[in-house]
Structures are given as structure tokens and as C-alpha cells.
Amino acid sequence: MLRFNPSPHSIGPTPKGIMEPIFLQIPPEIAAQLKLPPKRAQRVLMEELVLRLYEEGIISAGQGAYLLKMDRLSFERFMAERCIAIHCDVEELDQDISHLDQAL
């Protein structure tokens, strides 16, 4: 059975008000239909989940990058390759401009 753990922090007590990690199990007959090695299947499923959550506005780009173990710029490139619009509020845009100014 393909197991899917989106959180690397699943050991130890969870502080009050913080949700426990979520584990998804894909039945073997469904996992076999993916026709991918288990590690690759886990990665593809995680990518699809993160993209969908981001598109729906449930998670931020930073959270998406964290879940996919990418830096923010790599995550934004990853989304652009899949034609996913980048959500950005004014504060984030100001921060990005400030970082660009510092880099130049």
C-alpha cells in the first residue's frame, strides 16, 4: 500500500490548537494504476495535492514550497511550468521588490 506523509514533523506531542499530521493511504489496486515507482508516485501525488491546495487559496506559496522541499523561487517556477497563477498580496510584492533591490 502506498503511504503518503506530507509532514516531516510527525514525532512528539502536538501543541494545543495545532492539527495532527495527516497520513493518506492509497489502496494497492489504485496505486498500481499509477504505473510509477512508489517514491515517484508519492512525489507526484504530493505535487498535485500542493498545487490544488495552493490554487484554492488554502496554503501559501511558502507553505507549498515547504511541503515540496523547495525554495520559494523553485516553487514559483514549478507553478509557472504548470501554468498555475501566482497569488501575491501587496506585502509579499513589497518584500520581493525589496529583496530584488538588495540583490542588485
Steps between C-alpha positions, in 0.01 A plus 500: 500500500631842407533717811513874480627722782497873415658609827860427599415599861287208615687407818417639842197670652302751301445839667143588588317648202741343248362226278665158496688400183282345230585162354333383179486139391442404139367144459741272309262453208484878449873553559575235235305705245746786543762287323780682682760382749373562857736793575413671171128437559526662844673803349245538219206469740654750740565746217141471381362544851716805567412662167130448559517636856693802373256562213211491746674752726522250787879520528752771414790475256736478797304208643491333158876540466550355849280198429684429176841565660577783256608857543237760418643590159514133394139458609394804296684358197332164563159670500581702187600181314150372577328829410391562860448870578710633786291660775666802648381764743643850521721420801658200324556708187669773705725239664591352162586845361707577809692172463562573133628850584738351755621238255572755230 
